[in-house]
């Protein structure tokens, strides 16, 4: 038997309290000889042995209750039963979102994640059933025969932990007799995080989180880029807004940002220099002037060397329409 809160076992020393009280009460007894009581000596002598036994049983009961209370606060549990071949199910989910492409200890962070996942699987021996899957915004299960997956080249998704856990829950339902454990290997980035607290509390199976993320990262990201008008036409200047966020620990000074728009025959290009303090966001607007009617492809990019280049560029497309001609008849 093991205990979760071993510190509460110190409280088992309180079992000495009933014993001390018992001894103190015993020492306080004073024997008084009364002549009128001498005829009761034989009766008292007969019941003294039984009373002594009852007192010791009462003392032991009190001490056992104190020890039981300390044991309950320590939260005892029985360790898992010995594993037999095929009775343990290990589900391994490896994060492949964009942030996993940052430099790590041995290549990219996702390379570190694969090494950590392989080490975790090795702890269960060859008899365990292992199911591998990649996840970002969605889950991509790997064939059941997979022993060590190949790291993907492109990493550009967000992170949805809820989708990963729900997929694991469905796989566990297919193995009702197995002892299941889910291992999620990730850098714990918050991008796309959609795990509701109520969902995590009602899983019904253990989830092991392996954090392979870096303590600090140098990353300046374009978090938002969109037109500022709901309708664009040829008679109105087209304005776009972008939001830059500095995830690093140092400020970024005079970062060049370029916005270019193209419809296939014409191209408009604007450039600005942006400074963003550490841990803060900065909004910037670009006025592309009057654009011709048609479909325009608009790109925003920043020229900066950081750990995550995937969020240094944003794309959007807009439809520029002809102005509306209205005839009002009164």
Phi and psi restraints in degrees (value plus and minus 20) as a CYANA .aco file:
   2 UNK   PHI    -134.7   -94.7
   2 UNK   PSI     147.8   187.8
   3 UNK   PHI    -148.6  -108.6
   3 UNK   PSI     121.6   161.6
   4 UNK   PHI    -102.6   -62.6
   4 UNK   PSI     -66.0   -26.0
   5 UNK   PHI    -127.6   -87.6
   5 UNK   PSI      61.2   101.2
   6 UNK   PHI     -88.1   -48.1
   6 UNK   PSI     -40.6    -0.6
   7 UNK   PHI     -83.1   -43.1
   7 UNK   PSI     -48.5    -8.5
   8 UNK   PHI     -90.9   -50.9
   8 UNK   PSI     -35.0     5.0
   9 UNK   PHI     -86.3   -46.3
   9 UNK   PSI     -39.1     0.9
  10 UNK   PHI     -82.9   -42.9
  10 UNK   PSI     -49.3    -9.3
  11 UNK   PHI     -86.4   -46.4
  11 UNK   PSI     -33.0     7.0
  12 UNK   PHI     -85.9   -45.9
  12 UNK   PSI     -36.0     4.0
  13 UNK   PHI     -84.7   -44.7
  13 UNK   PSI     -36.3     3.7
  14 UNK   PHI     -89.1   -49.1
  14 UNK   PSI     -27.2    12.8
  15 UNK   PHI     -85.6   -45.6
  15 UNK   PSI     -36.2     3.8
  16 UNK   PHI     -96.0   -56.0
  16 UNK   PSI     -37.3     2.7
  17 UNK   PHI     -82.3   -42.3
  17 UNK   PSI     -70.4   -30.4
  18 UNK   PHI     -79.1   -39.1
  18 UNK   PSI     -55.7   -15.7
  19 UNK   PHI     -85.6   -45.6
  19 UNK   PSI     -62.2   -22.2
  20 UNK   PHI     -84.1   -44.1
  20 UNK   PSI     -63.2   -23.2
  21 UNK   PHI     -81.8   -41.8
  21 UNK   PSI     -61.0   -21.0
  22 UNK   PHI     -81.7   -41.7
  22 UNK   PSI     -64.4   -24.4
  23 UNK   PHI     -88.5   -48.5
  23 UNK   PSI     -57.9   -17.9
  24 UNK   PHI     -84.2   -44.2
  24 UNK   PSI     -62.2   -22.2
  25 UNK   PHI     -85.1   -45.1
  25 UNK   PSI     -54.0   -14.0
  26 UNK   PHI     -89.2   -49.2
  26 UNK   PSI     -58.9   -18.9
  27 UNK   PHI     -90.3   -50.3
  27 UNK   PSI     -44.2    -4.2
  28 UNK   PHI     -98.9   -58.9
  28 UNK   PSI     -26.8    13.2
  29 UNK   PHI     -92.6   -52.6
  29 UNK   PSI     111.2   151.2
  30 UNK   PHI    -138.2   -98.2
  30 UNK   PSI     105.4   145.4
  31 UNK   PHI    -102.9   -62.9
  31 UNK   PSI     106.4   146.4
  32 UNK   PHI    -144.7  -104.7
  32 UNK   PSI     105.5   145.5
  33 UNK   PHI    -112.6   -72.6
  33 UNK   PSI      97.9   137.9
  34 UNK   PHI    -136.0   -96.0
  34 UNK   PSI     113.6   153.6
  35 UNK   PHI     -83.4   -43.4
  35 UNK   PSI     -53.8   -13.8
  36 UNK   PHI     -93.7   -53.7
  36 UNK   PSI     -32.3     7.7
  37 UNK   PHI    -117.9   -77.9
  37 UNK   PSI     -20.0    20.0
  38 UNK   PHI     -87.3   -47.3
  38 UNK   PSI     -42.4    -2.4
  39 UNK   PHI     -98.6   -58.6
  39 UNK   PSI     -32.1     7.9
  40 UNK   PHI    -115.1   -75.1
  40 UNK   PSI     -20.1    19.9
  41 UNK   PHI     -79.1   -39.1
  41 UNK   PSI     -61.8   -21.8
  42 UNK   PHI     -85.7   -45.7
  42 UNK   PSI     -60.6   -20.6
  43 UNK   PHI     -85.3   -45.3
  43 UNK   PSI     -63.0   -23.0
  44 UNK   PHI     -85.4   -45.4
  44 UNK   PSI     -59.7   -19.7
  45 UNK   PHI     -82.6   -42.6
  45 UNK   PSI     -56.9   -16.9
  46 UNK   PHI     -86.4   -46.4
  46 UNK   PSI     -57.6   -17.6
  47 UNK   PHI    -111.2   -71.2
  47 UNK   PSI     -26.3    13.7
  48 UNK   PHI     -86.1   -46.1
  48 UNK   PSI     -59.3   -19.3
  49 UNK   PHI     -84.2   -44.2
  49 UNK   PSI     -62.2   -22.2
  50 UNK   PHI     -86.4   -46.4
  50 UNK   PSI     -60.3   -20.3
  51 UNK   PHI     -85.2   -45.2
  51 UNK   PSI     -56.5   -16.5
  52 UNK   PHI     -83.9   -43.9
  52 UNK   PSI     -61.7   -21.7
  53 UNK   PHI     -83.8   -43.8
  53 UNK   PSI     -63.0   -23.0
  54 UNK   PHI     -84.2   -44.2
  54 UNK   PSI     -58.3   -18.3
  55 UNK   PHI     -85.0   -45.0
  55 UNK   PSI     -62.3   -22.3
  56 UNK   PHI     -86.4   -46.4
  56 UNK   PSI     -58.4   -18.4
  57 UNK   PHI     -84.5   -44.5
  57 UNK   PSI     -60.3   -20.3
  58 UNK   PHI     -84.4   -44.4
  58 UNK   PSI     -60.2   -20.2
  59 UNK   PHI     -83.0   -43.0
  59 UNK   PSI     -65.7   -25.7
  60 UNK   PHI     -83.9   -43.9
  60 UNK   PSI     -56.4   -16.4
  61 UNK   PHI     -84.5   -44.5
  61 UNK   PSI     -64.0   -24.0
  62 UNK   PHI     -83.1   -43.1
  62 UNK   PSI     -62.6   -22.6
  63 UNK   PHI     -85.3   -45.3
  63 UNK   PSI     -58.2   -18.2
  64 UNK   PHI     -86.3   -46.3
  64 UNK   PSI     -56.8   -16.8
  65 UNK   PHI     -85.5   -45.5
  65 UNK   PSI     -60.7   -20.7
  66 UNK   PHI     -84.5   -44.5
  66 UNK   PSI     -64.1   -24.1
  67 UNK   PHI     -84.0   -44.0
  67 UNK   PSI     -57.7   -17.7
  68 UNK   PHI     -85.9   -45.9
  68 UNK   PSI     -59.2   -19.2
  69 UNK   PHI     -83.4   -43.4
  69 UNK   PSI     -63.6   -23.6
  70 UNK   PHI     -83.9   -43.9
  70 UNK   PSI     -57.7   -17.7
  71 UNK   PHI     -86.3   -46.3
  71 UNK   PSI     -58.5   -18.5
  72 UNK   PHI     -87.0   -47.0
  72 UNK   PSI     -59.5   -19.5
  73 UNK   PHI     -86.2   -46.2
  73 UNK   PSI     -47.7    -7.7
  74 UNK   PHI     -95.9   -55.9
  74 UNK   PSI     -28.6    11.4
  75 UNK   PHI      35.9    75.9
  75 UNK   PSI      54.4    94.4
  76 UNK   PHI     -93.1   -53.1
  76 UNK   PSI     133.8   173.8
  77 UNK   PHI    -171.6  -131.6
  77 UNK   PSI     134.9   174.9
  78 UNK   PHI    -113.2   -73.2
  78 UNK   PSI     109.3   149.3
  79 UNK   PHI     -83.3   -43.3
  79 UNK   PSI     137.3   177.3
  80 UNK   PHI     -78.1   -38.1
  80 UNK   PSI     129.5   169.5
  81 UNK   PHI     -87.1   -47.1
  81 UNK   PSI     138.8   178.8
  82 UNK   PHI     -80.6   -40.6
  82 UNK   PSI     119.2   159.2
  83 UNK   PHI    -102.2   -62.2
  83 UNK   PSI     115.9   155.9
  84 UNK   PHI    -126.9   -86.9
  84 UNK   PSI     145.6   185.6
  85 UNK   PHI     -80.1   -40.1
  85 UNK   PSI     104.4   144.4
  86 UNK   PHI      64.1   104.1
  86 UNK   PSI     -17.0    23.0
  87 UNK   PHI    -119.6   -79.6
  87 UNK   PSI     -15.6    24.4
  88 UNK   PHI    -138.1   -98.1
  88 UNK   PSI     109.4   149.4
  89 UNK   PHI    -131.2   -91.2
  89 UNK   PSI     103.4   143.4
  90 UNK   PHI    -136.7   -96.7
  90 UNK   PSI      98.1   138.1
  91 UNK   PHI    -127.3   -87.3
  91 UNK   PSI     101.5   141.5
  92 UNK   PHI    -133.5   -93.5
  92 UNK   PSI      97.8   137.8
  93 UNK   PHI    -134.0   -94.0
  93 UNK   PSI     100.3   140.3
  94 UNK   PHI    -131.1   -91.1
  94 UNK   PSI     107.1   147.1
  95 UNK   PHI     -89.5   -49.5
  95 UNK   PSI     110.4   150.4
  96 UNK   PHI    -145.2  -105.2
  96 UNK   PSI       9.8    49.8
  97 UNK   PHI     -91.1   -51.1
  97 UNK   PSI     155.6   195.6
  98 UNK   PHI     -82.0   -42.0
  98 UNK   PSI     -55.6   -15.6
  99 UNK   PHI     -87.6   -47.6
  99 UNK   PSI     -38.6     1.4
 100 UNK   PHI     -94.1   -54.1
 100 UNK   PSI     -25.7    14.3
 101 UNK   PHI    -107.0   -67.0
 101 UNK   PSI     -20.3    19.7
 102 UNK   PHI     -88.8   -48.8
 102 UNK   PSI     136.5   176.5
 103 UNK   PHI     -80.4   -40.4
 103 UNK   PSI     117.3   157.3
 104 UNK   PHI    -142.2  -102.2
 104 UNK   PSI    -179.4  -139.4
 105 UNK   PHI     -93.8   -53.8
 105 UNK   PSI     -52.8   -12.8
 106 UNK   PHI    -154.0  -114.0
 106 UNK   PSI      46.8    86.8
 107 UNK   PHI      83.4   123.4
 107 UNK   PSI    -141.0  -101.0
 108 UNK   PHI    -117.0   -77.0
 108 UNK   PSI     147.8   187.8
 109 UNK   PHI     -82.0   -42.0
 109 UNK   PSI     -53.6   -13.6
 110 UNK   PHI     -87.5   -47.5
 110 UNK   PSI     -47.5    -7.5
 111 UNK   PHI     -87.1   -47.1
 111 UNK   PSI     -60.5   -20.5
 112 UNK   PHI     -83.8   -43.8
 112 UNK   PSI     -56.6   -16.6
 113 UNK   PHI     -84.8   -44.8
 113 UNK   PSI     -61.2   -21.2
 114 UNK   PHI     -86.0   -46.0
 114 UNK   PSI     -59.2   -19.2
 115 UNK   PHI     -84.5   -44.5
 115 UNK   PSI     -62.8   -22.8
 116 UNK   PHI     -85.4   -45.4
 116 UNK   PSI     -57.4   -17.4
 117 UNK   PHI     -86.0   -46.0
 117 UNK   PSI     -62.1   -22.1
 118 UNK   PHI     -83.5   -43.5
 118 UNK   PSI     -58.4   -18.4
 119 UNK   PHI     -85.6   -45.6
 119 UNK   PSI     -58.4   -18.4
 120 UNK   PHI     -87.4   -47.4
 120 UNK   PSI     -57.4   -17.4
 121 UNK   PHI     -88.0   -48.0
 121 UNK   PSI     -55.8   -15.8
 122 UNK   PHI     -84.6   -44.6
 122 UNK   PSI     -41.4    -1.4
 123 UNK   PHI     -87.5   -47.5
 123 UNK   PSI     -42.3    -2.3
 124 UNK   PHI    -116.3   -76.3
 124 UNK   PSI     -21.1    18.9
 125 UNK   PHI      57.7    97.7
 125 UNK   PSI    -195.8  -155.8
 126 UNK   PHI    -103.9   -63.9
 126 UNK   PSI     -32.7     7.3
 127 UNK   PHI    -101.1   -61.1
 127 UNK   PSI     -31.4     8.6
 128 UNK   PHI    -100.8   -60.8
 128 UNK   PSI     128.3   168.3
 129 UNK   PHI    -108.8   -68.8
 129 UNK   PSI     101.4   141.4
 130 UNK   PHI    -135.0   -95.0
 130 UNK   PSI     107.3   147.3
 131 UNK   PHI    -135.0   -95.0
 131 UNK   PSI     103.5   143.5
 132 UNK   PHI    -123.4   -83.4
 132 UNK   PSI     128.9   168.9
 133 UNK   PHI    -178.8  -138.8
 133 UNK   PSI     125.0   165.0
 134 UNK   PHI    -113.2   -73.2
 134 UNK   PSI     133.0   173.0
 135 UNK   PHI    -169.2  -129.2
 135 UNK   PSI     126.2   166.2
 136 UNK   PHI    -160.4  -120.4
 136 UNK   PSI    -123.0   -83.0
 137 UNK   PHI     -97.3   -57.3
 137 UNK   PSI     -38.6     1.4
 138 UNK   PHI    -162.8  -122.8
 138 UNK   PSI     152.8   192.8
 139 UNK   PHI    -127.3   -87.3
 139 UNK   PSI     114.1   154.1
 140 UNK   PHI    -137.4   -97.4
 140 UNK   PSI      79.6   119.6
 141 UNK   PHI     -90.2   -50.2
 141 UNK   PSI     128.1   168.1
 142 UNK   PHI    -121.4   -81.4
 142 UNK   PSI     139.9   179.9
 143 UNK   PHI     -76.2   -36.2
 143 UNK   PSI     129.5   169.5
 144 UNK   PHI     -82.4   -42.4
 144 UNK   PSI     -42.8    -2.8
 145 UNK   PHI    -102.7   -62.7
 145 UNK   PSI     -19.7    20.3
 146 UNK   PHI     -87.7   -47.7
 146 UNK   PSI     109.7   149.7
 147 UNK   PHI    -127.6   -87.6
 147 UNK   PSI     -51.6   -11.6
 148 UNK   PHI    -174.1  -134.1
 148 UNK   PSI      90.2   130.2
 149 UNK   PHI     -90.6   -50.6
 149 UNK   PSI     141.1   181.1
 150 UNK   PHI    -111.9   -71.9
 150 UNK   PSI     113.6   153.6
 151 UNK   PHI     -88.5   -48.5
 151 UNK   PSI     109.2   149.2
 152 UNK   PHI     -90.4   -50.4
 152 UNK   PSI     133.0   173.0
 153 UNK   PHI     -99.9   -59.9
 153 UNK   PSI     -69.1   -29.1
 154 UNK   PHI    -108.8   -68.8
 154 UNK   PSI     108.1   148.1
 155 UNK   PHI    -150.5  -110.5
 155 UNK   PSI      81.8   121.8
 156 UNK   PHI    -161.7  -121.7
 156 UNK   PSI      -7.3    32.7
 157 UNK   PHI    -112.6   -72.6
 157 UNK   PSI     153.8   193.8
 158 UNK   PHI    -112.8   -72.8
 158 UNK   PSI    -187.2  -147.2
 159 UNK   PHI    -144.7  -104.7
 159 UNK   PSI     104.3   144.3
 160 UNK   PHI    -147.4  -107.4
 160 UNK   PSI      75.5   115.5
 161 UNK   PHI     -89.6   -49.6
 161 UNK   PSI     -51.6   -11.6
 162 UNK   PHI     -84.6   -44.6
 162 UNK   PSI     -62.6   -22.6
 163 UNK   PHI     -81.7   -41.7
 163 UNK   PSI     -57.6   -17.6
 164 UNK   PHI     -86.0   -46.0
 164 UNK   PSI     -65.0   -25.0
 165 UNK   PHI     -89.5   -49.5
 165 UNK   PSI     -58.0   -18.0
 166 UNK   PHI     -85.1   -45.1
 166 UNK   PSI     -58.6   -18.6
 167 UNK   PHI     -83.1   -43.1
 167 UNK   PSI     -63.3   -23.3
 168 UNK   PHI     -82.4   -42.4
 168 UNK   PSI     -58.9   -18.9
 169 UNK   PHI     -81.8   -41.8
 169 UNK   PSI     -60.4   -20.4
 170 UNK   PHI     -86.3   -46.3
 170 UNK   PSI     -57.2   -17.2
 171 UNK   PHI     -87.5   -47.5
 171 UNK   PSI     -57.5   -17.5
 172 UNK   PHI     -85.3   -45.3
 172 UNK   PSI     -53.8   -13.8
 173 UNK   PHI     -82.2   -42.2
 173 UNK   PSI     -42.9    -2.9
 174 UNK   PHI    -101.9   -61.9
 174 UNK   PSI     -28.4    11.6
 175 UNK   PHI    -147.6  -107.6
 175 UNK   PSI      48.6    88.6
 176 UNK   PHI     -86.1   -46.1
 176 UNK   PSI     -42.6    -2.6
 177 UNK   PHI    -113.7   -73.7
 177 UNK   PSI     -21.0    19.0
 178 UNK   PHI    -115.6   -75.6
 178 UNK   PSI     133.6   173.6
 179 UNK   PHI    -105.6   -65.6
 179 UNK   PSI      90.0   130.0
 180 UNK   PHI    -124.7   -84.7
 180 UNK   PSI     126.3   166.3
 181 UNK   PHI    -163.8  -123.8
 181 UNK   PSI     119.8   159.8
 182 UNK   PHI    -129.4   -89.4
 182 UNK   PSI     109.6   149.6
 183 UNK   PHI    -136.5   -96.5
 183 UNK   PSI      99.8   139.8
 184 UNK   PHI    -129.0   -89.0
 184 UNK   PSI      98.3   138.3
 185 UNK   PHI    -125.5   -85.5
 185 UNK   PSI      96.3   136.3
 186 UNK   PHI    -174.2  -134.2
 186 UNK   PSI     151.0   191.0
 187 UNK   PHI    -119.6   -79.6
 187 UNK   PSI     -13.8    26.2
 188 UNK   PHI      39.5    79.5
 188 UNK   PSI      13.2    53.2
 189 UNK   PHI     -93.8   -53.8
 189 UNK   PSI     129.3   169.3
 190 UNK   PHI    -108.4   -68.4
 190 UNK   PSI     -20.0    20.0
 191 UNK   PHI     -81.0   -41.0
 191 UNK   PSI      98.9   138.9
 192 UNK   PHI      52.6    92.6
 192 UNK   PSI      -5.0    35.0
 193 UNK   PHI     -84.3   -44.3
 193 UNK   PSI     103.8   143.8
 194 UNK   PHI    -153.9  -113.9
 194 UNK   PSI       7.3    47.3
 195 UNK   PHI    -104.4   -64.4
 195 UNK   PSI      93.2   133.2
 196 UNK   PHI     -98.8   -58.8
 196 UNK   PSI     123.0   163.0
 197 UNK   PHI     -78.2   -38.2
 197 UNK   PSI     -57.8   -17.8
 198 UNK   PHI     -84.7   -44.7
 198 UNK   PSI     -53.3   -13.3
 199 UNK   PHI     -90.7   -50.7
 199 UNK   PSI     -58.8   -18.8
 200 UNK   PHI     -90.6   -50.6
 200 UNK   PSI     -45.0    -5.0
 201 UNK   PHI    -101.0   -61.0
 201 UNK   PSI     -36.6     3.4
 202 UNK   PHI    -136.4   -96.4
 202 UNK   PSI      10.1    50.1
 203 UNK   PHI     -89.7   -49.7
 203 UNK   PSI     -68.7   -28.7
 204 UNK   PHI      65.2   105.2
 204 UNK   PSI     -10.4    29.6
 205 UNK   PHI    -170.6  -130.6
 205 UNK   PSI     132.9   172.9
 206 UNK   PHI     -93.1   -53.1
 206 UNK   PSI     120.4   160.4
 207 UNK   PHI    -142.6  -102.6
 207 UNK   PSI     104.0   144.0
 208 UNK   PHI    -126.7   -86.7
 208 UNK   PSI     100.7   140.7
 209 UNK   PHI    -119.3   -79.3
 209 UNK   PSI     104.4   144.4
 210 UNK   PHI    -131.0   -91.0
 210 UNK   PSI      92.2   132.2
 211 UNK   PHI    -112.0   -72.0
 211 UNK   PSI      97.0   137.0
 212 UNK   PHI    -133.9   -93.9
 212 UNK   PSI      -8.1    31.9
 213 UNK   PHI     -93.0   -53.0
 213 UNK   PSI     144.3   184.3
 214 UNK   PHI    -106.7   -66.7
 214 UNK   PSI     130.4   170.4
 215 UNK   PHI     -86.8   -46.8
 215 UNK   PSI     -54.3   -14.3
 216 UNK   PHI    -166.6  -126.6
 216 UNK   PSI     123.0   163.0
 217 UNK   PHI    -152.8  -112.8
 217 UNK   PSI     126.6   166.6
 218 UNK   PHI    -119.5   -79.5
 218 UNK   PSI      83.7   123.7
 219 UNK   PHI    -168.7  -128.7
 219 UNK   PSI     103.2   143.2
 220 UNK   PHI    -133.5   -93.5
 220 UNK   PSI     102.9   142.9
 221 UNK   PHI    -144.1  -104.1
 221 UNK   PSI     125.4   165.4
 222 UNK   PHI    -108.0   -68.0
 222 UNK   PSI      83.2   123.2
 223 UNK   PHI    -106.0   -66.0
 223 UNK   PSI     -39.8     0.2
 224 UNK   PHI    -174.2  -134.2
 224 UNK   PSI     119.6   159.6
 225 UNK   PHI    -173.1  -133.1
 225 UNK   PSI      99.6   139.6
 226 UNK   PHI    -182.1  -142.1
 226 UNK   PSI     139.0   179.0
 227 UNK   PHI     -88.4   -48.4
 227 UNK   PSI     129.4   169.4
 228 UNK   PHI    -108.8   -68.8
 228 UNK   PSI     -28.1    11.9
 229 UNK   PHI    -132.0   -92.0
 229 UNK   PSI     128.0   168.0
 230 UNK   PHI     -98.0   -58.0
 230 UNK   PSI     -43.3    -3.3
 231 UNK   PHI    -158.9  -118.9
 231 UNK   PSI     109.4   149.4
 232 UNK   PHI    -130.3   -90.3
 232 UNK   PSI     113.4   153.4
 233 UNK   PHI    -157.7  -117.7
 233 UNK   PSI     153.7   193.7
 234 UNK   PHI     -93.0   -53.0
 234 UNK   PSI     -36.8     3.2
 235 UNK   PHI    -115.0   -75.0
 235 UNK   PSI     -25.0    15.0
 236 UNK   PHI    -141.1  -101.1
 236 UNK   PSI     119.2   159.2
 237 UNK   PHI     -85.7   -45.7
 237 UNK   PSI     114.5   154.5
 238 UNK   PHI    -108.7   -68.7
 238 UNK   PSI     100.0   140.0
 239 UNK   PHI    -136.8   -96.8
 239 UNK   PSI     118.8   158.8
 240 UNK   PHI    -144.7  -104.7
 240 UNK   PSI     127.3   167.3
 241 UNK   PHI    -141.4  -101.4
 241 UNK   PSI     121.2   161.2
 242 UNK   PHI    -151.4  -111.4
 242 UNK   PSI     129.3   169.3
 243 UNK   PHI    -142.2  -102.2
 243 UNK   PSI     105.6   145.6
 244 UNK   PHI    -129.5   -89.5
 244 UNK   PSI     117.8   157.8
 245 UNK   PHI    -146.2  -106.2
 245 UNK   PSI     112.9   152.9
 246 UNK   PHI    -118.9   -78.9
 246 UNK   PSI      85.0   125.0
 247 UNK   PHI    -103.2   -63.2
 247 UNK   PSI     -28.2    11.8
 248 UNK   PHI    -102.4   -62.4
 248 UNK   PSI     157.4   197.4
 249 UNK   PHI    -113.1   -73.1
 249 UNK   PSI     -23.7    16.3
 250 UNK   PHI    -142.6  -102.6
 250 UNK   PSI     128.1   168.1
 251 UNK   PHI     -89.4   -49.4
 251 UNK   PSI     131.7   171.7
 252 UNK   PHI    -127.9   -87.9
 252 UNK   PSI     101.2   141.2
 253 UNK   PHI    -129.1   -89.1
 253 UNK   PSI     113.3   153.3
 254 UNK   PHI      30.6    70.6
 254 UNK   PSI      35.1    75.1
 255 UNK   PHI    -103.5   -63.5
 255 UNK   PSI     103.5   143.5
 256 UNK   PHI     -92.2   -52.2
 256 UNK   PSI     109.6   149.6
 257 UNK   PHI    -145.1  -105.1
 257 UNK   PSI     111.6   151.6
 258 UNK   PHI    -141.0  -101.0
 258 UNK   PSI     113.9   153.9
 259 UNK   PHI    -140.5  -100.5
 259 UNK   PSI     103.6   143.6
 260 UNK   PHI    -147.8  -107.8
 260 UNK   PSI     121.5   161.5
 261 UNK   PHI    -146.4  -106.4
 261 UNK   PSI     118.1   158.1
 262 UNK   PHI    -163.0  -123.0
 262 UNK   PSI     118.5   158.5
 263 UNK   PHI    -134.0   -94.0
 263 UNK   PSI      -6.5    33.5
 264 UNK   PHI      81.2   121.2
 264 UNK   PSI     -50.9   -10.9
 265 UNK   PHI    -138.2   -98.2
 265 UNK   PSI     -43.1    -3.1
 266 UNK   PHI    -152.8  -112.8
 266 UNK   PSI     126.6   166.6
 267 UNK   PHI    -153.4  -113.4
 267 UNK   PSI     115.4   155.4
 268 UNK   PHI    -139.3   -99.3
 268 UNK   PSI     113.6   153.6
 269 UNK   PHI    -157.1  -117.1
 269 UNK   PSI     110.0   150.0
 270 UNK   PHI    -147.6  -107.6
 270 UNK   PSI     129.5   169.5
 271 UNK   PHI    -156.8  -116.8
 271 UNK   PSI     117.2   157.2
 272 UNK   PHI    -158.0  -118.0
 272 UNK   PSI     138.9   178.9
 273 UNK   PHI    -128.5   -88.5
 273 UNK   PSI     109.1   149.1
 274 UNK   PHI    -141.7  -101.7
 274 UNK   PSI     119.1   159.1
 275 UNK   PHI    -134.8   -94.8
 275 UNK   PSI     110.0   150.0
 276 UNK   PHI    -148.1  -108.1
 276 UNK   PSI      99.9   139.9
 277 UNK   PHI     -86.5   -46.5
 277 UNK   PSI     143.6   183.6
 278 UNK   PHI     -85.4   -45.4
 278 UNK   PSI     112.1   152.1
 279 UNK   PHI      50.0    90.0
 279 UNK   PSI      -1.5    38.5
 280 UNK   PHI    -149.8  -109.8
 280 UNK   PSI     146.4   186.4
 281 UNK   PHI    -131.3   -91.3
 281 UNK   PSI     135.0   175.0
 282 UNK   PHI    -157.4  -117.4
 282 UNK   PSI     109.3   149.3
 283 UNK   PHI    -118.4   -78.4
 283 UNK   PSI     121.0   161.0
 284 UNK   PHI    -162.0  -122.0
 284 UNK   PSI     124.7   164.7
 285 UNK   PHI    -137.8   -97.8
 285 UNK   PSI     127.8   167.8
 286 UNK   PHI    -148.0  -108.0
 286 UNK   PSI     107.3   147.3
 287 UNK   PHI    -123.6   -83.6
 287 UNK   PSI      87.7   127.7
 288 UNK   PHI    -108.2   -68.2
 288 UNK   PSI     -18.1    21.9
 289 UNK   PHI      55.3    95.3
 289 UNK   PSI    -183.4  -143.4
 290 UNK   PHI    -101.3   -61.3
 290 UNK   PSI     103.1   143.1
 291 UNK   PHI    -123.2   -83.2
 291 UNK   PSI     131.3   171.3
 292 UNK   PHI     -89.5   -49.5
 292 UNK   PSI     137.5   177.5
 293 UNK   PHI     -85.5   -45.5
 293 UNK   PSI     121.3   161.3
 294 UNK   PHI     113.8   153.8
 294 UNK   PSI    -191.9  -151.9
 295 UNK   PHI    -111.2   -71.2
 295 UNK   PSI     107.2   147.2
 296 UNK   PHI    -136.5   -96.5
 296 UNK   PSI     118.0   158.0
 297 UNK   PHI    -123.3   -83.3
 297 UNK   PSI      98.5   138.5
 298 UNK   PHI    -135.6   -95.6
 298 UNK   PSI     112.0   152.0
 299 UNK   PHI    -145.4  -105.4
 299 UNK   PSI     114.7   154.7
 300 UNK   PHI    -137.5   -97.5
 300 UNK   PSI     113.1   153.1
 301 UNK   PHI    -167.2  -127.2
 301 UNK   PSI     132.7   172.7
 302 UNK   PHI    -141.6  -101.6
 302 UNK   PSI     122.9   162.9
 303 UNK   PHI    -121.7   -81.7
 303 UNK   PSI      69.0   109.0
 304 UNK   PHI    -166.7  -126.7
 304 UNK   PSI     123.9   163.9
 305 UNK   PHI    -114.1   -74.1
 305 UNK   PSI      91.6   131.6
 306 UNK   PHI    -159.1  -119.1
 306 UNK   PSI    -196.1  -156.1
 307 UNK   PHI     -96.7   -56.7
 307 UNK   PSI     -39.4     0.6
 308 UNK   PHI    -153.2  -113.2
 308 UNK   PSI      80.3   120.3
 309 UNK   PHI    -103.8   -63.8
 309 UNK   PSI     -31.4     8.6
 310 UNK   PHI     -86.0   -46.0
 310 UNK   PSI     -48.1    -8.1
 311 UNK   PHI    -121.7   -81.7
 311 UNK   PSI       0.4    40.4
 312 UNK   PHI    -110.7   -70.7
 312 UNK   PSI     -15.6    24.4
 313 UNK   PHI    -166.3  -126.3
 313 UNK   PSI     116.5   156.5
 314 UNK   PHI    -151.7  -111.7
 314 UNK   PSI     121.8   161.8
 315 UNK   PHI    -140.8  -100.8
 315 UNK   PSI     127.8   167.8
 316 UNK   PHI    -173.6  -133.6
 316 UNK   PSI     146.7   186.7
 317 UNK   PHI    -156.9  -116.9
 317 UNK   PSI     119.8   159.8
 318 UNK   PHI    -152.9  -112.9
 318 UNK   PSI     134.0   174.0
 319 UNK   PHI    -129.0   -89.0
 319 UNK   PSI      96.3   136.3
 320 UNK   PHI    -114.1   -74.1
 320 UNK   PSI     104.6   144.6
 321 UNK   PHI    -127.0   -87.0
 321 UNK   PSI     143.5   183.5
 322 UNK   PHI     -92.5   -52.5
 322 UNK   PSI     129.0   169.0
 323 UNK   PHI     -83.1   -43.1
 323 UNK   PSI     128.2   168.2
 324 UNK   PHI     -97.3   -57.3
 324 UNK   PSI     113.1   153.1
 325 UNK   PHI    -121.4   -81.4
 325 UNK   PSI      97.2   137.2
 326 UNK   PHI    -133.9   -93.9
 326 UNK   PSI     117.0   157.0
 327 UNK   PHI    -135.3   -95.3
 327 UNK   PSI      95.3   135.3
 328 UNK   PHI    -124.2   -84.2
 328 UNK   PSI     101.3   141.3
 329 UNK   PHI    -133.9   -93.9
 329 UNK   PSI     101.0   141.0
